[in-house]
Amino acid sequence: MKISASHSKTSLMASLLLAILLSAPAFAQQNSQVMVDLVVQIQQLQDEVRMLRGMLEDQSADLENLRDRQRDQYLDLDARINELRSGGPSLALTPEMGGDPGGDAMPGGDVIQVEPALQLGGSVTSPAQAAPREEAPYVRPAITTSSSVTAIGVPQTSARNAAVSPEVEKAAYDNAFLSLKELRYADAADQFKSFLERYPNSEYADNAQYWLGESYYVTRNYDIALEAFEGLLANYPNSPKIADGLLKTGYTHYELKQWDRARAALTQVQEQYPDTTLARLAGSRLRSMKLEGHF
């Protein structure tokens, strides 16, 4: 770690001051111990500043690495979703991509699961759930009572009369998803909302609805995120993103401290999608809630 020129000069001045004080006549050294103590304190402070600066540099590097990794995962997820939509061959998932060869993986459709944070990944568990999985936020343990989740309705939009080519429609979705991949969450939310207003019957509408919820979730706008996720459940019941939307509904209720609703949604994931990564994630959060005394 480099030491700045200003720090070197300060250290040199402190050393010279200490040498002068020690060589001064006896009458001038009566208060020399006080000055020595001050010099020592200055040197200690300099050492602490250098240490803190080094820690900050290390943390900045780690953060940049995490951002790069997340962008790569977003790109991979979107490519896998498009291949699944076009009827391409199913993809074998590695643990890094969210597959589940024996361990807990993250949920998702063409998903980004951010928690938080924010990692991505997923596993394709069956034809009904086929879609890349999102890397979920850190999941805490779970709950075991059943209840029902009341979906929040979202305004229905109507398609514009002007005919739009599939290429233009796909470009609008891709632009919104690009904003999400680049972590421009406010832009992504605006673009997904605009997409849903312009193309309510698009084949990408369910994905746009899900990612709209994610854009709000990762920025901790939980009330709006909940409305978006529950809008997915209410308006796109046959979407491959339903399972992921239900899980994120439970997560969002948890963040809002709505314990009964969170438990109901997460329990529903376990019951409807047993033996899947999503069910394990739901169970983990339920166990966490139980340990925290929320039921």
ZAMARGU-4260 file (C-alpha; in steps of 0.2 Angstrom, whole numbers, plus 5000, padded with zeros to 4 digits):
<rodrens>
0) 5000/5000/5000 | 5007/5017/4995 | 5010/5031/5008 | 5006/5048/5001 | 5019/5062/5000
5) 5010/5072/5013 | 5010/5058/5026 | 5029/5056/5023 | 5032/5075/5026 | 5022/5075/5041
10) 5031/5060/5048 | 5048/5068/5044 | 5042/5084/5053 | 5037/5074/5068 | 5054/5066/5069
15) 5063/5082/5068 | 5052/5090/5081 | 5056/5075/5093 | 5075/5076/5089 | 5075/5095/5093
20) 5065/5093/5109 | 5077/5079/5115 | 5092/5090/5112 | 5086/5106/5119 | 5093/5113/5136
25) 5086/5107/5152 | 5075/5123/5155 | 5067/5120/5138 | 5063/5102/5141 | 5052/5104/5156
30) 5037/5101/5145 | 5045/5090/5132 | 5036/5075/5138 | 5020/5083/5133 | 5026/5086/5116
35) 5034/5069/5114 | 5017/5062/5118 | 5009/5073/5105 | 5021/5067/5092 | 5018/5049/5096
40) 4999/5052/5095 | 5001/5060/5078 | 5011/5045/5072 | 4998/5033/5078 | 4984/5043/5070
45) 4994/5042/5053 | 4995/5023/5055 | 4977/5021/5058 | 4973/5032/5043 | 4984/5022/5032
50) 4975/5006/5038 | 4958/5013/5035 | 4962/5018/5018 | 4969/5001/5014 | 4952/4993/5020
55) 4942/5005/5010 | 4952/5001/4994 | 4949/4982/4997 | 4931/4985/5000 | 4929/4995/4984
60) 4938/4982/4974 | 4926/4968/4981 | 4911/4979/4977 | 4917/4981/4959 | 4920/4962/4957
65) 4902/4959/4964 | 4895/4971/4951 | 4904/4963/4937 | 4898/4946/4942 | 4880/4951/4943
70) 4880/4959/4926 | 4887/4943/4919 | 4874/4933/4927 | 4860/4944/4921 | 4866/4942/4903
75) 4867/4923/4905 | 4849/4923/4913 | 4842/4933/4899 | 4850/4922/4885 | 4843/4906/4894
80) 4826/4913/4895 | 4825/4918/4877 | 4832/4900/4872 | 4818/4892/4882 | 4805/4903/4874
85) 4811/4899/4857 | 4810/4880/4861 | 4828/4878/4861 | 4836/4863/4871 | 4836/4864/4890
90) 4852/4870/4898 | 4862/4860/4911 | 4864/4872/4926 | 4880/4872/4936 | 4880/4877/4954
95) 4886/4895/4950 | 4871/4897/4938 | 4859/4892/4951 | 4858/4873/4947 | 4854/4861/4962
100) 4866/4846/4961 | 4864/4843/4980 | 4864/4860/4987 | 4853/4875/4989 | 4852/4885/4974
105) 4843/4901/4970 | 4826/4904/4962 | 4821/4913/4947 | 4814/4912/4929 | 4824/4922/4917
110) 4828/4929/4934 | 4838/4940/4944 | 4837/4937/4962 | 4844/4951/4971 | 4845/4953/4989
115) 4846/4960/4991 | 4858/4959/4984 | 4859/4953/4973 | 4865/4936/4964 | 4857/4927/4950
120) 4854/4909/4945 | 4841/4896/4945 | 4836/4879/4941 | 4824/4872/4929 | 4814/4859/4939
125) 4800/4854/4927 | 4793/4859/4910 | 4779/4869/4919 | 4793/4879/4928 | 4806/4879/4915
130) 4815/4896/4915 | 4832/4902/4921 | 4832/4904/4940 | 4836/4920/4949 | 4849/4921/4962
135) 4839/4925/4978 | 4843/4937/4992 | 4850/4929/5007 | 4836/4917/5013 | 4832/4916/5032
140) 4824/4901/5040 | 4805/4897/5039 | 4787/4895/5045 | 4775/4880/5045 | 4757/4886/5046
145) 4746/4888/5031 | 4736/4903/5026 | 4731/4912/5010 | 4739/4926/5001 | 4728/4940/4995
150) 4734/4947/4978 | 4734/4965/4976 | 4726/4970/4960 | 4735/4981/4947 | 4726/4992/4935
155) 4723/4983/4918 | 4730/4992/4903 | 4724/4992/4886 | 4734/4990/4870 | 4736/5004/4859
160) 4728/5004/4842 | 4744/5007/4832 | 4751/4990/4826 | 4769/4987/4832 | 4781/4975/4825
165) 4788/4961/4835 | 4805/4968/4833 | 4800/4985/4841 | 4791/4976/4855 | 4806/4965/4859
170) 4818/4980/4858 | 4808/4989/4871 | 4809/4974/4883 | 4827/4972/4880 | 4831/4990/4883
175) 4822/4989/4900 | 4831/4973/4904 | 4847/4981/4900 | 4844/4994/4912 | 4841/4981/4925
180) 4857/4972/4921 | 4867/4988/4922 | 4859/4991/4940 | 4850/5007/4934 | 4835/5001/4944
185) 4824/5017/4943 | 4826/5018/4924 | 4822/4999/4923 | 4806/5002/4933 | 4800/5016/4922
190) 4804/5006/4906 | 4795/4990/4912 | 4780/5000/4917 | 4780/5009/4900 | 4782/4992/4892
195) 4767/4985/4901 | 4756/5000/4896 | 4761/4999/4878 | 4761/4980/4876 | 4749/4972/4889
200) 4747/4957/4878 | 4765/4954/4874 | 4773/4937/4876 | 4786/4946/4887 | 4772/4955/4898
205) 4774/4942/4912 | 4793/4944/4913 | 4791/4963/4913 | 4779/4962/4927 | 4791/4951/4937
210) 4806/4962/4934 | 4796/4977/4938 | 4793/4970/4955 | 4812/4966/4956 | 4817/4983/4952
215) 4807/4990/4967 | 4812/4975/4978 | 4831/4978/4977 | 4828/4997/4980 | 4818/4992/4996
220) 4802/5000/4989 | 4793/4985/4996 | 4775/4991/4995 | 4776/4994/4977 | 4786/4978/4974
225) 4772/4968/4983 | 4759/4976/4971 | 4770/4971/4956 | 4773/4953/4962 | 4755/4950/4966
230) 4750/4958/4950 | 4759/4944/4942 | 4750/4931/4952 | 4733/4939/4948 | 4735/4943/4929
235) 4747/4930/4923 | 4742/4913/4931 | 4750/4902/4918 | 4766/4911/4917 | 4782/4901/4921
240) 4787/4915/4933 | 4772/4912/4945 | 4782/4901/4956 | 4796/4914/4958 | 4783/4928/4960
245) 4775/4918/4974 | 4792/4916/4983 | 4796/4935/4981 | 4778/4939/4987 | 4783/4929/5003
250) 4800/4938/5004 | 4792/4955/5002 | 4779/4952/5016 | 4793/4947/5027 | 4802/4963/5024
255) 4786/4973/5027 | 4785/4963/5044 | 4768/4955/5038 | 4772/4939/5046 | 4756/4929/5043
260) 4755/4934/5025 | 4774/4930/5023 | 4771/4913/5031 | 4756/4909/5020 | 4765/4913/5004
265) 4780/4904/5008 | 4770/4889/5014 | 4761/4889/4998 | 4777/4888/4988 | 4782/4873/4998
270) 4765/4864/4995 | 4764/4869/4976 | 4782/4866/4971 | 4789/4852/4982 | 4806/4845/4980
275) 4812/4861/4971 | 4825/4874/4974 | 4810/4887/4977 | 4803/4876/4990 | 4820/4874/4999
280) 4822/4893/4999 | 4804/4895/5006 | 4808/4883/5019 | 4824/4891/5024 | 4815/4908/5026
285) 4801/4900/5036 | 4814/4892/5048 | 4822/4909/5050 | 4805/4917/5054 | 4802/4903/5067
290) 4819/4906/5076 | 4815/4925/5076 | 4799/4921/5085 | 4787/4927/5072 | 4776/4912/5074
</rodrens>
